[in-house]
Amino acid sequence: AMAPQTLVADFEILRNYSCFLKKGAIVIVPLCPFSSLGGSNDNLADKYYTVLNIASIPHASFRRKQEQLQIKQNPWRYYPLAQLLSRKSKAKDIDKKTFEADAKMRMESWRKEFSIIRFSDSLSLVNQDSYKDGVEILRKMIDFCEEREFRPVLVMPPVSEAMRMQFAPEMKALFIYEFVSEVAGEKTLFLDYFADERFMDFDFQNSFILNAAGAKKFTEIVLKEMGVEI
């Protein structure tokens, strides 16, 4: 599983690689619980220099691109060989208390990232702007797909029970469902697995991200529910 990325990054990846898609192609747009507040974040991680046209990267740096290409082409110069040879993740048991502590840590990190005093408070002016930016970018992505006769599907991946417990109904309504409802029309499918009880703690590597087995299980479920033969 990859760490979450911004909607800006999602859109640029779509625009860069849409030429490889045929009419009728399904475009899965994954969302995170706080995608609604990341709309104005156009600071793309360095990894995108190796997969995107530099002209499509906001605030792009030619020097940074050269550095990232060097790392991609010669990884052994920058990372220990042992690290490259031990990519396979090891399964490990995580108890309930560890999940709960991890969920609280992540919520606190998000609270600070978005400068939120309490999640029950109304959105600040800055976050209202970010929210509107997120709606606009997601609408552009859907319009982009429909103009090319692609089929956009919004997908909210599952989180662990410990993480679900951190989200009050009002939070889910504001940050997830109201956000999606402003963008998704009747033609746009929204698959919501946020609180899907088919996913248990053993499907996750931490409170937020699926492990390899959980990711495979999730992929199979999503494809089946979209009517795609596996």
C-alpha positions in Angstrom: 0.0 0.0 0.0 1.2 3.5 -0.8 0.8 6.4 1.5 -2.1 8.8 0.6 -1.5 11.4 -2.0 -3.2 14.7 -2.8 -6.0 15.1 -5.3 -3.7 17.4 -7.3 -1.3 14.5 -7.7 -4.2 12.1 -8.6 -5.3 14.5 -11.3 -1.9 15.0 -12.8 -1.3 11.2 -12.9 -4.6 10.8 -14.7 -3.8 13.5 -17.2 -0.4 12.2 -17.9 -1.5 8.6 -18.5 -5.0 9.0 -19.9 -3.7 8.5 -23.4 -3.2 4.8 -22.5 -6.9 4.3 -21.7 -9.6 3.2 -24.1 -13.1 4.5 -24.2 -15.2 2.9 -21.4 -12.1 2.4 -19.2 -12.8 2.5 -15.4 -10.9 5.2 -13.6 -10.7 4.5 -9.8 -10.3 7.6 -7.7 -9.3 6.6 -4.2 -10.3 9.0 -1.4 -9.0 9.3 2.2 -11.0 10.5 5.2 -9.5 14.0 4.9 -9.2 14.3 1.1 -11.7 17.1 1.4 -9.1 19.3 3.2 -6.2 18.5 0.8 -7.6 20.2 -2.2 -5.3 23.2 -2.1 -2.1 21.2 -1.4 -0.1 21.2 -4.6 3.2 20.3 -3.1 3.9 17.0 -4.8 6.3 14.5 -3.3 9.7 14.0 -5.0 8.7 10.6 -6.2 6.4 12.1 -8.9 9.5 13.5 -10.7 10.1 9.9 -12.0 6.5 9.3 -13.3 5.2 12.7 -14.4 6.1 15.2 -17.1 7.9 17.9 -15.2 5.7 20.6 -16.9 2.7 19.1 -15.0 4.3 19.3 -11.5 3.5 22.5 -9.6 6.6 24.4 -8.4 8.8 21.9 -10.3 12.6 22.0 -10.0 14.8 20.6 -12.7 17.6 20.0 -10.1 15.2 17.9 -8.0 14.2 15.9 -11.1 17.8 15.1 -11.9 18.4 14.0 -8.3 15.3 11.7 -8.3 16.2 10.2 -11.6 19.7 9.4 -10.3 18.2 7.6 -7.3 15.8 5.7 -9.5 18.5 4.6 -11.9 21.2 3.8 -9.3 19.3 3.0 -6.0 22.2 1.0 -4.6 24.2 4.2 -4.3 21.6 5.8 -2.0 20.1 2.9 -0.1 21.8 -0.1 1.7 21.8 -3.2 -0.4 20.2 -5.2 2.5 17.2 -2.8 2.4 16.7 -3.4 -1.3 16.9 -7.2 -0.9 14.4 -7.3 2.0 11.4 -5.6 0.5 9.0 -8.4 1.4 7.0 -7.3 4.4 6.8 -9.6 7.4 3.5 -10.5 8.8 3.2 -9.4 12.5 0.4 -9.6 15.0 -0.8 -6.2 16.3 -3.0 -6.1 19.4 -6.0 -4.0 19.9 -4.3 -1.5 22.2 -1.6 -0.9 19.6 -4.2 -0.2 16.9 -6.0 2.2 19.3 -2.8 4.1 20.1 -1.9 4.3 16.4 -5.3 5.6 15.5 -5.1 8.3 18.1 -1.6 9.3 17.0 -2.8 9.6 13.4 -5.8 11.7 14.3 -3.6 14.0 16.3 -1.2 14.3 13.4 -4.1 15.2 11.0 -5.5 17.7 13.6 -2.2 19.5 13.6 -1.7 19.2 9.8 -5.0 20.9 9.1 -4.7 23.4 12.1 -7.9 22.1 13.7 -8.5 22.8 17.4 -11.4 20.3 17.7 -12.8 18.1 15.0 -16.3 19.1 16.2 -15.6 22.8 15.3 -16.8 24.4 12.1 -14.2 24.6 9.4 -11.8 27.6 9.6 -11.7 30.0 6.7 -8.5 28.4 5.4 -10.0 24.9 5.6 -13.2 26.2 3.9 -11.0 27.3 1.0 -9.2 24.0 0.9 -12.6 22.2 1.0 -13.8 24.2 -2.0 -10.6 23.6 -3.8 -11.0 19.8 -3.2 -14.5 19.9 -4.6 -13.3 21.8 -7.7 -10.4 19.4 -8.4 -12.6 16.3 -8.0 -15.2 17.8 -10.3 -12.5 18.5 -12.9 -11.3 14.9 -12.6 -14.8 13.5 -13.1 -15.4 15.9 -16.0 -12.1 14.9 -17.5 -13.1 11.3 -17.4 -16.6 11.8 -18.8 -15.3 14.0 -21.7 -13.2 11.1 -22.8 -15.9 8.5 -22.2 -14.1 7.0 -19.2 -16.1 5.7 -16.2 -14.9 7.4 -12.9 -15.5 5.5 -9.7 -14.9 7.1 -6.3 -13.7 4.6 -3.7 -13.3 5.1 0.0 -11.0 2.3 1.3 -11.6 0.6 4.7 -9.9 1.5 7.9 -9.6 -0.5 11.1 -12.2 -0.6 13.8 -9.9 1.5 16.0 -9.8 4.2 13.4 -13.5 4.1 12.7 -14.1 4.8 16.4 -12.2 8.1 16.1 -14.8 9.4 13.6 -18.0 10.8 15.1 -21.1 10.6 12.7 -20.8 14.4 12.2 -17.2 14.1 11.1 -18.0 11.4 8.6 -20.9 13.5 7.3 -18.7 16.6 6.8 -15.4 15.3 5.7 -16.6 12.3 3.6 -20.3 12.2 2.6 -21.1 15.9 2.1 -17.9 16.3 0.2 -18.7 13.4 -2.1 -22.3 14.5 -2.6 -21.1 17.9 -3.8 -19.2 16.2 -6.6 -20.7 12.9 -7.5 -23.8 13.0 -9.6 -26.1 10.1 -10.4 -23.7 8.8 -13.0 -20.7 8.7 -10.7 -20.4 5.5 -8.6 -19.2 5.9 -5.0 -18.1 2.7 -3.3 -17.8 3.3 0.4 -15.8 0.7 2.4 -14.9 3.1 5.3 -16.8 1.1 7.9 -17.0 -2.2 6.0 -17.0 -5.0 8.6 -15.7 -7.5 6.2 -12.2 -6.1 7.0 -10.8 -7.1 10.4 -7.7 -6.0 12.3 -5.7 -8.9 10.7 -6.2 -7.2 7.3 -4.3 -4.1 8.4 -0.6 -3.3 8.9 -1.7 -0.4 11.2 -4.9 1.4 12.1 -5.2 3.1 8.7 -3.4 1.0 6.0 -4.2 -2.4 4.7 -1.5 -5.1 4.7 -0.7 -7.1 1.5 -3.3 -9.8 2.2 -5.9 -7.1 3.1 -5.1 -5.1 0.0 -5.6 -8.2 -2.2 -8.9 -8.9 -0.5 -10.0 -5.3 -1.0 -9.0 -5.2 -4.7 -11.0 -8.4 -5.3 -14.1 -7.0 -3.6 -13.9 -3.6 -5.5 -13.4 -5.3 -8.9 -16.3 -7.7 -8.2 -18.6 -4.9 -7.2 -17.7 -2.9 -10.3 -18.5 -6.0 -12.4 -15.0 -6.6 -13.5 -14.0 -10.2 -14.0 -10.9 -11.2 -12.1 
